[in-house]
Amino acid sequence: MDVTALSNAKVGSMGVVERIDLPEDVCHYLAHLGFLPGTTIEVLRSAPAGDPRVYRLDGVEVGLRFETAKHIYLKVAEAVGAWR
């Protein structure tokens, strides 16, 4: 599996969080949203301008800005019915 920044994962792809490279307070906030190493994430859709994007993790949809998502690294597993 390839490791890529969450911000670079294609819409419709899925993967597992490998690591998060952000300050501790931001990591703590993201952990409360469910962004933890080992969590499976699906890239659902992007806003018309491409930012923010919506992700599904543990059955919950969460929107993140590009600036945050680029520091979350994902092992990309597969594409699931990509649509944009």
mmCIF file of the N, C-alpha and C atoms, coordinates in Angstrom:
data_MODEL
# 
_entry.id   MODEL 
# 
loop_
_atom_site.group_PDB 
_atom_site.id 
_atom_site.type_symbol 
_atom_site.label_atom_id 
_atom_site.label_alt_id 
_atom_site.label_comp_id 
_atom_site.label_asym_id 
_atom_site.label_entity_id 
_atom_site.label_seq_id 
_atom_site.pdbx_PDB_ins_code 
_atom_site.Cartn_x 
_atom_site.Cartn_y 
_atom_site.Cartn_z 
_atom_site.occupancy 
_atom_site.B_iso_or_equiv 
_atom_site.pdbx_formal_charge 
_atom_site.auth_seq_id 
_atom_site.auth_comp_id 
_atom_site.auth_asym_id 
_atom_site.auth_atom_id 
_atom_site.pdbx_PDB_model_num 
ATOM 1   N N  . MET A 1 1  ? 0.832   -1.186 0.000  1.00 0.00 ? 1  MET A N  1 
ATOM 2   C CA . MET A 1 1  ? 0.000   0.000  0.000  1.00 0.00 ? 1  MET A CA 1 
ATOM 3   C C  . MET A 1 1  ? 0.873   1.244  0.000  1.00 0.00 ? 1  MET A C  1 
ATOM 4   N N  . ASP A 1 2  ? 0.435   2.226  -0.755 1.00 0.00 ? 2  ASP A N  1 
ATOM 5   C CA . ASP A 1 2  ? 1.137   3.499  -0.810 1.00 0.00 ? 2  ASP A CA 1 
ATOM 6   C C  . ASP A 1 2  ? 0.712   4.382  0.350  1.00 0.00 ? 2  ASP A C  1 
ATOM 7   N N  . VAL A 1 3  ? 1.665   5.166  0.869  1.00 0.00 ? 3  VAL A N  1 
ATOM 8   C CA . VAL A 1 3  ? 1.353   6.148  1.903  1.00 0.00 ? 3  VAL A CA 1 
ATOM 9   C C  . VAL A 1 3  ? 1.314   7.512  1.238  1.00 0.00 ? 3  VAL A C  1 
ATOM 10  N N  . THR A 1 4  ? 0.224   8.231  1.470  1.00 0.00 ? 4  THR A N  1 
ATOM 11  C CA . THR A 1 4  ? 0.063   9.550  0.884  1.00 0.00 ? 4  THR A CA 1 
ATOM 12  C C  . THR A 1 4  ? -0.628  10.466 1.894  1.00 0.00 ? 4  THR A C  1 
ATOM 13  N N  . ALA A 1 5  ? -0.488  11.754 1.675  1.00 0.00 ? 5  ALA A N  1 
ATOM 14  C CA . ALA A 1 5  ? -1.215  12.706 2.519  1.00 0.00 ? 5  ALA A CA 1 
ATOM 15  C C  . ALA A 1 5  ? -2.700  12.566 2.237  1.00 0.00 ? 5  ALA A C  1 
ATOM 16  N N  . LEU A 1 6  ? -3.505  12.683 3.256  1.00 0.00 ? 6  LEU A N  1 
ATOM 17  C CA . LEU A 1 6  ? -4.958  12.573 3.097  1.00 0.00 ? 6  LEU A CA 1 
ATOM 18  C C  . LEU A 1 6  ? -5.461  13.580 2.077  1.00 0.00 ? 6  LEU A C  1 
ATOM 19  N N  . SER A 1 7  ? -4.843  14.734 2.040  1.00 0.00 ? 7  SER A N  1 
ATOM 20  C CA . SER A 1 7  ? -5.260  15.778 1.087  1.00 0.00 ? 7  SER A CA 1 
ATOM 21  C C  . SER A 1 7  ? -5.035  15.359 -0.363 1.00 0.00 ? 7  SER A C  1 
ATOM 22  N N  . ASN A 1 8  ? -4.128  14.410 -0.592 1.00 0.00 ? 8  ASN A N  1 
ATOM 23  C CA . ASN A 1 8  ? -3.824  13.953 -1.955 1.00 0.00 ? 8  ASN A CA 1 
ATOM 24  C C  . ASN A 1 8  ? -4.570  12.682 -2.350 1.00 0.00 ? 8  ASN A C  1 
ATOM 25  N N  . ALA A 1 9  ? -5.261  12.062 -1.400 1.00 0.00 ? 9  ALA A N  1 
ATOM 26  C CA . ALA A 1 9  ? -6.024  10.846 -1.708 1.00 0.00 ? 9  ALA A CA 1 
ATOM 27  C C  . ALA A 1 9  ? -7.188  11.210 -2.625 1.00 0.00 ? 9  ALA A C  1 
ATOM 28  N N  . LYS A 1 10 ? -7.476  10.344 -3.576 1.00 0.00 ? 10 LYS A N  1 
ATOM 29  C CA . LYS A 1 10 ? -8.534  10.612 -4.544 1.00 0.00 ? 10 LYS A CA 1 
ATOM 30  C C  . LYS A 1 10 ? -9.905  10.402 -3.916 1.00 0.00 ? 10 LYS A C  1 
ATOM 31  N N  . VAL A 1 11 ? -10.861 11.189 -4.392 1.00 0.00 ? 11 VAL A N  1 
ATOM 32  C CA . VAL A 1 11 ? -12.246 10.990 -3.973 1.00 0.00 ? 11 VAL A CA 1 
ATOM 33  C C  . VAL A 1 11 ? -12.642 9.567  -4.358 1.00 0.00 ? 11 VAL A C  1 
ATOM 34  N N  . GLY A 1 12 ? -13.244 8.855  -3.422 1.00 0.00 ? 12 GLY A N  1 
ATOM 35  C CA . GLY A 1 12 ? -13.639 7.472  -3.639 1.00 0.00 ? 12 GLY A CA 1 
ATOM 36  C C  . GLY A 1 12 ? -12.638 6.469  -3.111 1.00 0.00 ? 12 GLY A C  1 
ATOM 37  N N  . SER A 1 13 ? -11.468 6.951  -2.706 1.00 0.00 ? 13 SER A N  1 
ATOM 38  C CA . SER A 1 13 ? -10.461 6.027  -2.183 1.00 0.00 ? 13 SER A CA 1 
ATOM 39  C C  . SER A 1 13 ? -10.639 5.835  -0.677 1.00 0.00 ? 13 SER A C  1 
ATOM 40  N N  . MET A 1 14 ? -10.046 4.765  -0.186 1.00 0.00 ? 14 MET A N  1 
ATOM 41  C CA . MET A 1 14 ? -10.077 4.461  1.244  1.00 0.00 ? 14 MET A CA 1 
ATOM 42  C C  . MET A 1 14 ? -8.666  4.159  1.699  1.00 0.00 ? 14 MET A C  1 
ATOM 43  N N  . GLY A 1 15 ? -8.450  4.304  2.977  1.00 0.00 ? 15 GLY A N  1 
ATOM 44  C CA . GLY A 1 15 ? -7.159  3.961  3.522  1.00 0.00 ? 15 GLY A CA 1 
ATOM 45  C C  . GLY A 1 15 ? -7.181  3.985  5.035  1.00 0.00 ? 15 GLY A C  1 
ATOM 46  N N  . VAL A 1 16 ? -6.033  3.679  5.595  1.00 0.00 ? 16 VAL A N  1 
ATOM 47  C CA . VAL A 1 16 ? -5.881  3.614  7.047  1.00 0.00 ? 16 VAL A CA 1 
ATOM 48  C C  . VAL A 1 16 ? -4.892  4.688  7.469  1.00 0.00 ? 16 VAL A C  1 
ATOM 49  N N  . VAL A 1 17 ? -5.232  5.425  8.519  1.00 0.00 ? 17 VAL A N  1 
ATOM 50  C CA . VAL A 1 17 ? -4.348  6.490  9.011  1.00 0.00 ? 17 VAL A CA 1 
ATOM 51  C C  . VAL A 1 17 ? -3.048  5.874  9.502  1.00 0.00 ? 17 VAL A C  1 
ATOM 52  N N  . GLU A 1 18 ? -1.937  6.347  8.938  1.00 0.00 ? 18 GLU A N  1 
ATOM 53  C CA . GLU A 1 18 ? -0.596  5.879  9.304  1.00 0.00 ? 18 GLU A CA 1 
ATOM 54  C C  . GLU A 1 18 ? -0.044  6.741  10.441 1.00 0.00 ? 18 GLU A C  1 
ATOM 55  N N  . ARG A 1 19 ? -0.111  8.055  10.256 1.00 0.00 ? 19 ARG A N  1 
ATOM 56  C CA . ARG A 1 19 ? 0.388   8.974  11.284 1.00 0.00 ? 19 ARG A CA 1 
ATOM 57  C C  . ARG A 1 19 ? -0.163  10.373 11.030 1.00 0.00 ? 19 ARG A C  1 
ATOM 58  N N  . ILE A 1 20 ? -0.073  11.210 12.057 1.00 0.00 ? 20 ILE A N  1 
ATOM 59  C CA . ILE A 1 20 ? -0.522  12.599 11.959 1.00 0.00 ? 20 ILE A CA 1 
ATOM 60  C C  . ILE A 1 20 ? 0.619   13.471 12.422 1.00 0.00 ? 20 ILE A C  1 
ATOM 61  N N  . ASP A 1 21 ? 1.077   14.372 11.560 1.00 0.00 ? 21 ASP A N  1 
ATOM 62  C CA . ASP A 1 21 ? 2.193   15.265 11.880 1.00 0.00 ? 21 ASP A CA 1 
ATOM 63  C C  . ASP A 1 21 ? 1.678   16.679 12.107 1.00 0.00 ? 21 ASP A C  1 
ATOM 64  N N  . LEU A 1 22 ? 1.088   16.904 13.264 1.00 0.00 ? 22 LEU A N  1 
ATOM 65  C CA . LEU A 1 22 ? 0.555   18.216 13.637 1.00 0.00 ? 22 LEU A CA 1 
ATOM 66  C C  . LEU A 1 22 ? 0.868   18.457 15.117 1.00 0.00 ? 22 LEU A C  1 
ATOM 67  N N  . PRO A 1 23 ? 0.773   19.698 15.565 1.00 0.00 ? 23 PRO A N  1 
ATOM 68  C CA . PRO A 1 23 ? 0.998   19.968 16.988 1.00 0.00 ? 23 PRO A CA 1 
ATOM 69  C C  . PRO A 1 23 ? 0.038   19.149 17.860 1.00 0.00 ? 23 PRO A C  1 
ATOM 70  N N  . GLU A 1 24 ? 0.473   18.876 19.074 1.00 0.00 ? 24 GLU A N  1 
ATOM 71  C CA . GLU A 1 24 ? -0.284  18.001 19.966 1.00 0.00 ? 24 GLU A CA 1 
ATOM 72  C C  . GLU A 1 24 ? -1.718  18.457 20.186 1.00 0.00 ? 24 GLU A C  1 
ATOM 73  N N  . ASP A 1 25 ? -1.943  19.767 20.322 1.00 0.00 ? 25 ASP A N  1 
ATOM 74  C CA . ASP A 1 25 ? -3.310  20.229 20.571 1.00 0.00 ? 25 ASP A CA 1 
ATOM 75  C C  . ASP A 1 25 ? -4.217  19.958 19.369 1.00 0.00 ? 25 ASP A C  1 
ATOM 76  N N  . VAL A 1 26 ? -3.676  20.067 18.166 1.00 0.00 ? 26 VAL A N  1 
ATOM 77  C CA . VAL A 1 26 ? -4.462  19.777 16.966 1.00 0.00 ? 26 VAL A CA 1 
ATOM 78  C C  . VAL A 1 26 ? -4.705  18.271 16.856 1.00 0.00 ? 26 VAL A C  1 
ATOM 79  N N  . CYS A 1 27 ? -3.679  17.455 17.158 1.00 0.00 ? 27 CYS A N  1 
ATOM 80  C CA . CYS A 1 27 ? -3.840  15.996 17.155 1.00 0.00 ? 27 CYS A CA 1 
ATOM 81  C C  . CYS A 1 27 ? -4.912  15.575 18.151 1.00 0.00 ? 27 CYS A C  1 
ATOM 82  N N  . HIS A 1 28 ? -4.926  16.228 19.299 1.00 0.00 ? 28 HIS A N  1 
ATOM 83  C CA . HIS A 1 28 ? -5.919  15.910 20.326 1.00 0.00 ? 28 HIS A CA 1 
ATOM 84  C C  . HIS A 1 28 ? -7.320  16.211 19.807 1.00 0.00 ? 28 HIS A C  1 
ATOM 85  N N  . TYR A 1 29 ? -7.481  17.357 19.164 1.00 0.00 ? 29 TYR A N  1 
ATOM 86  C CA . TYR A 1 29 ? -8.776  17.725 18.587 1.00 0.00 ? 29 TYR A CA 1 
ATOM 87  C C  . TYR A 1 29 ? -9.188  16.710 17.521 1.00 0.00 ? 29 TYR A C  1 
ATOM 88  N N  . LEU A 1 30 ? -8.253  16.354 16.639 1.00 0.00 ? 30 LEU A N  1 
ATOM 89  C CA . LEU A 1 30 ? -8.561  15.390 15.574 1.00 0.00 ? 30 LEU A CA 1 
ATOM 90  C C  . LEU A 1 30 ? -8.894  14.013 16.148 1.00 0.00 ? 30 LEU A C  1 
ATOM 91  N N  . ALA A 1 31 ? -8.233  13.640 17.244 1.00 0.00 ? 31 ALA A N  1 
ATOM 92  C CA . ALA A 1 31 ? -8.513  12.354 17.880 1.00 0.00 ? 31 ALA A CA 1 
ATOM 93  C C  . ALA A 1 31 ? -9.965  12.302 18.357 1.00 0.00 ? 31 ALA A C  1 
ATOM 94  N N  . HIS A 1 32 ? -10.464 13.439 18.857 1.00 0.00 ? 32 HIS A N  1 
ATOM 95  C CA . HIS A 1 32 ? -11.865 13.486 19.289 1.00 0.00 ? 32 HIS A CA 1 
ATOM 96  C C  . HIS A 1 32 ? -12.812 13.329 18.110 1.00 0.00 ? 32 HIS A C  1 
ATOM 97  N N  . LEU A 1 33 ? -12.372 13.712 16.917 1.00 0.00 ? 33 LEU A N  1 
ATOM 98  C CA . LEU A 1 33 ? -13.194 13.533 15.714 1.00 0.00 ? 33 LEU A CA 1 
ATOM 99  C C  . LEU A 1 33 ? -13.062 12.120 15.155 1.00 0.00 ? 33 LEU A C  1 
ATOM 100 N N  . GLY A 1 34 ? -12.075 11.363 15.649 1.00 0.00 ? 34 GLY A N  1 
ATOM 101 C CA . GLY A 1 34 ? -11.880 9.987  15.203 1.00 0.00 ? 34 GLY A CA 1 
ATOM 102 C C  . GLY A 1 34 ? -10.648 9.775  14.350 1.00 0.00 ? 34 GLY A C  1 
ATOM 103 N N  . PHE A 1 35 ? -9.867  10.817 14.105 1.00 0.00 ? 35 PHE A N  1 
ATOM 104 C CA . PHE A 1 35 ? -8.643  10.686 13.301 1.00 0.00 ? 35 PHE A CA 1 
ATOM 105 C C  . PHE A 1 35 ? -7.517  10.159 14.181 1.00 0.00 ? 35 PHE A C  1 
ATOM 106 N N  . LEU A 1 36 ? -7.403  8.838  14.227 1.00 0.00 ? 36 LEU A N  1 
ATOM 107 C CA . LEU A 1 36 ? -6.380  8.171  15.022 1.00 0.00 ? 36 LEU A CA 1 
ATOM 108 C C  . LEU A 1 36 ? -5.639  7.175  14.143 1.00 0.00 ? 36 LEU A C  1 
ATOM 109 N N  . PRO A 1 37 ? -4.368  6.919  14.423 1.00 0.00 ? 37 PRO A N  1 
ATOM 110 C CA . PRO A 1 37 ? -3.659  5.888  13.661 1.00 0.00 ? 37 PRO A CA 1 
ATOM 111 C C  . PRO A 1 37 ? -4.434  4.569  13.723 1.00 0.00 ? 37 PRO A C  1 
ATOM 112 N N  . GLY A 1 38 ? -4.570  3.929  12.555 1.00 0.00 ? 38 GLY A N  1 
ATOM 113 C CA . GLY A 1 38 ? -5.289  2.665  12.463 1.00 0.00 ? 38 GLY A CA 1 
ATOM 114 C C  . GLY A 1 38 ? -6.746  2.818  12.048 1.00 0.00 ? 38 GLY A C  1 
ATOM 115 N N  . THR A 1 39 ? -7.245  4.048  12.027 1.00 0.00 ? 39 THR A N  1 
ATOM 116 C CA . THR A 1 39 ? -8.636  4.302  11.635 1.00 0.00 ? 39 THR A CA 1 
ATOM 117 C C  . THR A 1 39 ? -8.775  4.252  10.119 1.00 0.00 ? 39 THR A C  1 
ATOM 118 N N  . THR A 1 40 ? -9.826  3.593  9.630  1.00 0.00 ? 40 THR A N  1 
ATOM 119 C CA . THR A 1 40 ? -10.107 3.558  8.197  1.00 0.00 ? 40 THR A CA 1 
ATOM 120 C C  . THR A 1 40 ? -10.892 4.804  7.807  1.00 0.00 ? 40 THR A C  1 
ATOM 121 N N  . ILE A 1 41 ? -10.439 5.453  6.726  1.00 0.00 ? 41 ILE A N  1 
ATOM 122 C CA . ILE A 1 41 ? -11.059 6.687  6.233  1.00 0.00 ? 41 ILE A CA 1 
ATOM 123 C C  . ILE A 1 41 ? -11.425 6.511  4.774  1.00 0.00 ? 41 ILE A C  1 
ATOM 124 N N  . GLU A 1 42 ? -12.606 6.991  4.414  1.00 0.00 ? 42 GLU A N  1 
ATOM 125 C CA . GLU A 1 42 ? -13.044 7.015  3.022  1.00 0.00 ? 42 GLU A CA 1 
ATOM 126 C C  . GLU A 1 42 ? -13.159 8.471  2.593  1.00 0.00 ? 42 GLU A C  1 
ATOM 127 N N  . VAL A 1 43 ? -12.614 8.787  1.442  1.00 0.00 ? 43 VAL A N  1 
ATOM 128 C CA . VAL A 1 43 ? -12.700 10.152 0.904  1.00 0.00 ? 43 VAL A CA 1 
ATOM 129 C C  . VAL A 1 43 ? -14.011 10.247 0.140  1.00 0.00 ? 43 VAL A C  1 
ATOM 130 N N  . LEU A 1 44 ? -14.953 11.034 0.646  1.00 0.00 ? 44 LEU A N  1 
ATOM 131 C CA . LEU A 1 44 ? -16.300 11.073 0.071  1.00 0.00 ? 44 LEU A CA 1 
ATOM 132 C C  . LEU A 1 44 ? -16.467 12.088 -1.042 1.00 0.00 ? 44 LEU A C  1 
ATOM 133 N N  . ARG A 1 45 ? -16.122 13.335 -0.791 1.00 0.00 ? 45 ARG A N  1 
ATOM 134 C CA . ARG A 1 45 ? -16.355 14.372 -1.798 1.00 0.00 ? 45 ARG A CA 1 
ATOM 135 C C  . ARG A 1 45 ? -15.587 15.651 -1.441 1.00 0.00 ? 45 ARG A C  1 
ATOM 136 N N  . SER A 1 46 ? -15.503 16.523 -2.449 1.00 0.00 ? 46 SER A N  1 
ATOM 137 C CA . SER A 1 46 ? -14.857 17.823 -2.278 1.00 0.00 ? 46 SER A CA 1 
ATOM 138 C C  . SER A 1 46 ? -15.865 18.924 -2.524 1.00 0.00 ? 46 SER A C  1 
ATOM 139 N N  . ALA A 1 47 ? -15.635 20.072 -1.913 1.00 0.00 ? 47 ALA A N  1 
ATOM 140 C CA . ALA A 1 47 ? -16.414 21.259 -2.229 1.00 0.00 ? 47 ALA A CA 1 
ATOM 141 C C  . ALA A 1 47 ? -16.121 21.631 -3.690 1.00 0.00 ? 47 ALA A C  1 
ATOM 142 N N  . PRO A 1 48 ? -16.980 22.413 -4.321 1.00 0.00 ? 48 PRO A N  1 
ATOM 143 C CA . PRO A 1 48 ? -16.768 22.759 -5.727 1.00 0.00 ? 48 PRO A CA 1 
ATOM 144 C C  . PRO A 1 48 ? -15.376 23.338 -6.032 1.00 0.00 ? 48 PRO A C  1 
ATOM 145 N N  . ALA A 1 49 ? -14.806 24.075 -5.109 1.00 0.00 ? 49 ALA A N  1 
ATOM 146 C CA . ALA A 1 49 ? -13.468 24.631 -5.325 1.00 0.00 ? 49 ALA A CA 1 
ATOM 147 C C  . ALA A 1 49 ? -12.371 23.661 -4.855 1.00 0.00 ? 49 ALA A C  1 
ATOM 148 N N  . GLY A 1 50 ? -12.757 22.477 -4.359 1.00 0.00 ? 50 GLY A N  1 
ATOM 149 C CA . GLY A 1 50 ? -11.784 21.476 -3.942 1.00 0.00 ? 50 GLY A CA 1 
ATOM 150 C C  . GLY A 1 50 ? -11.448 21.485 -2.458 1.00 0.00 ? 50 GLY A C  1 
ATOM 151 N N  . ASP A 1 51 ? -11.894 22.474 -1.737 1.00 0.00 ? 51 ASP A N  1 
ATOM 152 C CA . ASP A 1 51 ? -11.566 22.584 -0.316 1.00 0.00 ? 51 ASP A CA 1 
ATOM 153 C C  . ASP A 1 51 ? -12.730 23.244 0.408  1.00 0.00 ? 51 ASP A C  1 
ATOM 154 N N  . PRO A 1 52 ? -13.246 22.683 1.488  1.00 0.00 ? 52 PRO A N  1 
ATOM 155 C CA . PRO A 1 52 ? -12.793 21.483 2.181  1.00 0.00 ? 52 PRO A CA 1 
ATOM 156 C C  . PRO A 1 52 ? -13.257 20.204 1.486  1.00 0.00 ? 52 PRO A C  1 
ATOM 157 N N  . ARG A 1 53 ? -12.818 19.078 2.042  1.00 0.00 ? 53 ARG A N  1 
ATOM 158 C CA . ARG A 1 53 ? -13.247 17.766 1.581  1.00 0.00 ? 53 ARG A CA 1 
ATOM 159 C C  . ARG A 1 53 ? -13.949 17.057 2.742  1.00 0.00 ? 53 ARG A C  1 
ATOM 160 N N  . VAL A 1 54 ? -14.804 16.125 2.373  1.00 0.00 ? 54 VAL A N  1 
ATOM 161 C CA . VAL A 1 54 ? -15.552 15.378 3.378  1.00 0.00 ? 54 VAL A CA 1 
ATOM 162 C C  . VAL A 1 54 ? -15.053 13.943 3.400  1.00 0.00 ? 54 VAL A C  1 
ATOM 163 N N  . TYR A 1 55 ? -14.824 13.453 4.607  1.00 0.00 ? 55 TYR A N  1 
ATOM 164 C CA . TYR A 1 55 ? -14.315 12.103 4.826  1.00 0.00 ? 55 TYR A CA 1 
ATOM 165 C C  . TYR A 1 55 ? -15.291 11.353 5.713  1.00 0.00 ? 55 TYR A C  1 
ATOM 166 N N  . ARG A 1 56 ? -15.334 10.027 5.550  1.00 0.00 ? 56 ARG A N  1 
ATOM 167 C CA . ARG A 1 56 ? -16.140 9.189  6.443  1.00 0.00 ? 56 ARG A CA 1 
ATOM 168 C C  . ARG A 1 56 ? -15.210 8.314  7.259  1.00 0.00 ? 56 ARG A C  1 
ATOM 169 N N  . LEU A 1 57 ? -15.400 8.364  8.571  1.00 0.00 ? 57 LEU A N  1 
ATOM 170 C CA . LEU A 1 57 ? -14.649 7.488  9.464  1.00 0.00 ? 57 LEU A CA 1 
ATOM 171 C C  . LEU A 1 57 ? -15.579 7.034  10.564 1.00 0.00 ? 57 LEU A C  1 
ATOM 172 N N  . ASP A 1 58 ? -15.597 5.745  10.809 1.00 0.00 ? 58 ASP A N  1 
ATOM 173 C CA . ASP A 1 58 ? -16.480 5.139  11.810 1.00 0.00 ? 58 ASP A CA 1 
ATOM 174 C C  . ASP A 1 58 ? -17.933 5.547  11.598 1.00 0.00 ? 58 ASP A C  1 
ATOM 175 N N  . GLY A 1 59 ? -18.356 5.654  10.336 1.00 0.00 ? 59 GLY A N  1 
ATOM 176 C CA . GLY A 1 59 ? -19.748 5.966  10.024 1.00 0.00 ? 59 GLY A CA 1 
ATOM 177 C C  . GLY A 1 59 ? -20.119 7.427  10.138 1.00 0.00 ? 59 GLY A C  1 
ATOM 178 N N  . VAL A 1 60 ? -19.165 8.285  10.445 1.00 0.00 ? 60 VAL A N  1 
ATOM 179 C CA . VAL A 1 60 ? -19.415 9.714  10.612 1.00 0.00 ? 60 VAL A CA 1 
ATOM 180 C C  . VAL A 1 60 ? -18.726 10.490 9.505  1.00 0.00 ? 60 VAL A C  1 
ATOM 181 N N  . GLU A 1 61 ? -19.410 11.480 8.942  1.00 0.00 ? 61 GLU A N  1 
ATOM 182 C CA . GLU A 1 61 ? -18.812 12.330 7.917  1.00 0.00 ? 61 GLU A CA 1 
ATOM 183 C C  . GLU A 1 61 ? -18.208 13.571 8.576  1.00 0.00 ? 61 GLU A C  1 
ATOM 184 N N  . VAL A 1 62 ? -16.952 13.841 8.229  1.00 0.00 ? 62 VAL A N  1 
ATOM 185 C CA . VAL A 1 62 ? -16.214 14.966 8.815  1.00 0.00 ? 62 VAL A CA 1 
ATOM 186 C C  . VAL A 1 62 ? -15.571 15.757 7.684  1.00 0.00 ? 62 VAL A C  1 
ATOM 187 N N  . GLY A 1 63 ? -15.705 17.079 7.729  1.00 0.00 ? 63 GLY A N  1 
ATOM 188 C CA . GLY A 1 63 ? -15.063 17.945 6.743  1.00 0.00 ? 63 GLY A CA 1 
ATOM 189 C C  . GLY A 1 63 ? -13.752 18.476 7.295  1.00 0.00 ? 63 GLY A C  1 
ATOM 190 N N  . LEU A 1 64 ? -12.719 18.470 6.445  1.00 0.00 ? 64 LEU A N  1 
ATOM 191 C CA . LEU A 1 64 ? -11.411 19.009 6.829  1.00 0.00 ? 64 LEU A CA 1 
ATOM 192 C C  . LEU A 1 64 ? -10.881 19.889 5.722  1.00 0.00 ? 64 LEU A C  1 
ATOM 193 N N  . ARG A 1 65 ? -10.194 20.940 6.098  1.00 0.00 ? 65 ARG A N  1 
ATOM 194 C CA . ARG A 1 65 ? -9.515  21.804 5.145  1.00 0.00 ? 65 ARG A CA 1 
ATOM 195 C C  . ARG A 1 65 ? -8.242  21.127 4.645  1.00 0.00 ? 65 ARG A C  1 
ATOM 196 N N  . PHE A 1 66 ? -7.813  21.520 3.449  1.00 0.00 ? 66 PHE A N  1 
ATOM 197 C CA . PHE A 1 66 ? -6.594  20.997 2.838  1.00 0.00 ? 66 PHE A CA 1 
ATOM 198 C C  . PHE A 1 66 ? -5.415  21.164 3.773  1.00 0.00 ? 66 PHE A C  1 
ATOM 199 N N  . GLU A 1 67 ? -5.306  22.329 4.414  1.00 0.00 ? 67 GLU A N  1 
ATOM 200 C CA . GLU A 1 67 ? -4.152  22.624 5.274  1.00 0.00 ? 67 GLU A CA 1 
ATOM 201 C C  . GLU A 1 67 ? -4.023  21.637 6.435  1.00 0.00 ? 67 GLU A C  1 
ATOM 202 N N  . THR A 1 68 ? -5.115  21.108 6.922  1.00 0.00 ? 68 THR A N  1 
ATOM 203 C CA . THR A 1 68 ? -5.063  20.108 7.982  1.00 0.00 ? 68 THR A CA 1 
ATOM 204 C C  . THR A 1 68 ? -4.830  18.724 7.392  1.00 0.00 ? 68 THR A C  1 
ATOM 205 N N  . ALA A 1 69 ? -5.569  18.392 6.333  1.00 0.00 ? 69 ALA A N  1 
ATOM 206 C CA . ALA A 1 69 ? -5.497  17.049 5.743  1.00 0.00 ? 69 ALA A CA 1 
ATOM 207 C C  . ALA A 1 69 ? -4.110  16.724 5.178  1.00 0.00 ? 69 ALA A C  1 
ATOM 208 N N  . LYS A 1 70 ? -3.348  17.746 4.811  1.00 0.00 ? 70 LYS A N  1 
ATOM 209 C CA . LYS A 1 70 ? -2.036  17.461 4.225  1.00 0.00 ? 70 LYS A CA 1 
ATOM 210 C C  . LYS A 1 70 ? -1.030  16.952 5.255  1.00 0.00 ? 70 LYS A C  1 
ATOM 211 N N  . HIS A 1 71 ? -1.377  17.019 6.542  1.00 0.00 ? 71 HIS A N  1 
ATOM 212 C CA . HIS A 1 71 ? -0.494  16.522 7.600  1.00 0.00 ? 71 HIS A CA 1 
ATOM 213 C C  . HIS A 1 71 ? -0.946  15.177 8.166  1.00 0.00 ? 71 HIS A C  1 
ATOM 214 N N  . ILE A 1 72 ? -1.982  14.605 7.567  1.00 0.00 ? 72 ILE A N  1 
ATOM 215 C CA . ILE A 1 72 ? -2.473  13.288 7.971  1.00 0.00 ? 72 ILE A CA 1 
ATOM 216 C C  . ILE A 1 72 ? -2.059  12.313 6.880  1.00 0.00 ? 72 ILE A C  1 
ATOM 217 N N  . TYR A 1 73 ? -1.300  11.292 7.255  1.00 0.00 ? 73 TYR A N  1 
ATOM 218 C CA . TYR A 1 73 ? -0.777  10.345 6.260  1.00 0.00 ? 73 TYR A CA 1 
ATOM 219 C C  . TYR A 1 73 ? -1.573  9.056  6.306  1.00 0.00 ? 73 TYR A C  1 
ATOM 220 N N  . LEU A 1 74 ? -1.895  8.582  5.114  1.00 0.00 ? 74 LEU A N  1 
ATOM 221 C CA . LEU A 1 74 ? -2.830  7.481  4.932  1.00 0.00 ? 74 LEU A CA 1 
ATOM 222 C C  . LEU A 1 74 ? -2.186  6.391  4.088  1.00 0.00 ? 74 LEU A C  1 
ATOM 223 N N  . LYS A 1 75 ? -2.390  5.130  4.483  1.00 0.00 ? 75 LYS A N  1 
ATOM 224 C CA . LYS A 1 75 ? -2.049  3.998  3.625  1.00 0.00 ? 75 LYS A CA 1 
ATOM 225 C C  . LYS A 1 75 ? -3.277  3.755  2.766  1.00 0.00 ? 75 LYS A C  1 
ATOM 226 N N  . VAL A 1 76 ? -3.178  4.112  1.489  1.00 0.00 ? 76 VAL A N  1 
ATOM 227 C CA . VAL A 1 76 ? -4.326  4.004  0.594  1.00 0.00 ? 76 VAL A CA 1 
ATOM 228 C C  . VAL A 1 76 ? -4.555  2.539  0.253  1.00 0.00 ? 76 VAL A C  1 
ATOM 229 N N  . ALA A 1 77 ? -5.798  2.088  0.452  1.00 0.00 ? 77 ALA A N  1 
ATOM 230 C CA . ALA A 1 77 ? -6.134  0.690  0.243  1.00 0.00 ? 77 ALA A CA 1 
ATOM 231 C C  . ALA A 1 77 ? -6.816  0.439  -1.088 1.00 0.00 ? 77 ALA A C  1 
ATOM 232 N N  . GLU A 1 78 ? -7.849  1.185  -1.404 1.00 0.00 ? 78 GLU A N  1 
ATOM 233 C CA . GLU A 1 78 ? -8.621  0.908  -2.612 1.00 0.00 ? 78 GLU A CA 1 
ATOM 234 C C  . GLU A 1 78 ? -9.513  2.095  -2.949 1.00 0.00 ? 78 GLU A C  1 
ATOM 235 N N  . ALA A 1 79 ? -10.031 2.055  -4.172 1.00 0.00 ? 79 ALA A N  1 
ATOM 236 C CA . ALA A 1 79 ? -11.008 3.052  -4.593 1.00 0.00 ? 79 ALA A CA 1 
ATOM 237 C C  . ALA A 1 79 ? -12.379 2.409  -4.494 1.00 0.00 ? 79 ALA A C  1 
ATOM 238 N N  . VAL A 1 80 ? -13.353 3.153  -4.000 1.00 0.00 ? 80 VAL A N  1 
ATOM 239 C CA . VAL A 1 80 ? -14.715 2.628  -3.877 1.00 0.00 ? 80 VAL A CA 1 
ATOM 240 C C  . VAL A 1 80 ? -15.672 3.584  -4.573 1.00 0.00 ? 80 VAL A C  1 
ATOM 241 N N  . GLY A 1 81 ? -16.088 3.251  -5.769 1.00 0.00 ? 81 GLY A N  1 
ATOM 242 C CA . GLY A 1 81 ? -17.102 4.026  -6.487 1.00 0.00 ? 81 GLY A CA 1 
ATOM 243 C C  . GLY A 1 81 ? -16.836 5.514  -6.527 1.00 0.00 ? 81 GLY A C  1 
ATOM 244 N N  . ALA A 1 82 ? -15.714 5.908  -7.057 1.00 0.00 ? 82 ALA A N  1 
ATOM 245 C CA . ALA A 1 82 ? -15.348 7.320  -7.095 1.00 0.00 ? 82 ALA A CA 1 
ATOM 246 C C  . ALA A 1 82 ? -16.384 8.160  -7.832 1.00 0.00 ? 82 ALA A C  1 
ATOM 247 N N  . TRP A 1 83 ? -16.722 9.282  -7.257 1.00 0.00 ? 83 TRP A N  1 
ATOM 248 C CA . TRP A 1 83 ? -17.578 10.259 -7.913 1.00 0.00 ? 83 TRP A CA 1 
ATOM 249 C C  . TRP A 1 83 ? -17.159 11.621 -7.424 1.00 0.00 ? 83 TRP A C  1 
ATOM 250 N N  . ARG A 1 84 ? -17.344 12.582 -8.219 1.00 0.00 ? 84 ARG A N  1 
ATOM 251 C CA . ARG A 1 84 ? -16.933 13.926 -7.880 1.00 0.00 ? 84 ARG A CA 1 
ATOM 252 C C  . ARG A 1 84 ? -17.989 14.927 -8.143 1.00 0.00 ? 84 ARG A C  1 
# 
